Amino acid sequence: MKHLSLIIISFFICHLVGAQDKKEVINELKVDINPLDTLQFDAIIAYTINFDSIKKRRNRSQILYEASQYDLSPKQTSYRKNVDKSLFADVVTILSDTSTYGVNYADCFEPRFVLQFKFQNIENFRIVICEGCGHLVSTLPLPAAYVKYYDIDIEEGGQQKLYRRYLKGFSTIGKSKINNLCKLLKMGYCEILE
């Protein structure tokens, strides 16, 4: 009986000490529901942005970090294509698969490729993709991109906290899948992978 009491007391002491050592994660993002699982859409439109299709070179007419802020008007896009309905499931699978993500990404974010999801001709979801830095932003977070991460110790307000760096950059497999989709859609710009 003494041993059981000592084990219980030891457990509570370790638990209390562990709770005191636990640091706050200042930018934790809890994403449980994949918006693509419940999203109603009857059209996906692909766009090429930040690319001069006549001179065949990149430009920087729109460099933003919020997916909803990009102007997809003909003035700001060099190519637009309706994605065939037979590819809808493939697009959703690529973007929902954890194997698409899992590495650090560059912070440049100069996107060229946009996927706009519409229902009854009204946009309800958007994904803006930068193949160059291997990263995307969307109007709602995609859980598959937030599975892998590492934490960095920082000091904020005199307290030790953690900054979480999510490994939401495209994996080698992810880059290949996204680039193949870009080429399949015959977009004006696709990253050349060697």
VENWO-V67719 format. One line per field, one symbol per residue. ss: DSSP state (2 for helix, 1 for strand, 0 for the rest). burial: + if it has 24 or more other C-alpha atoms within 12 Angstrom, else -. A space follows every 50 residues. Layout:
ss=???
burial=???
//
This chain:
ss=02222222222222222222200010000000002222000011111110 11000011000000002220000000111111002222222222220222 11100000000011111110011111111100001111000022220011 11111100111111110011022222222222220000000000
burial=---------------------------------+++----++++++++++ +------+---+++--+--+++---++++++-+----+--++-+++++++ +++-+---+++++++++------++++++++++++++++++++++++++- -------------++++++++--++++++-++--+-+++++---
//
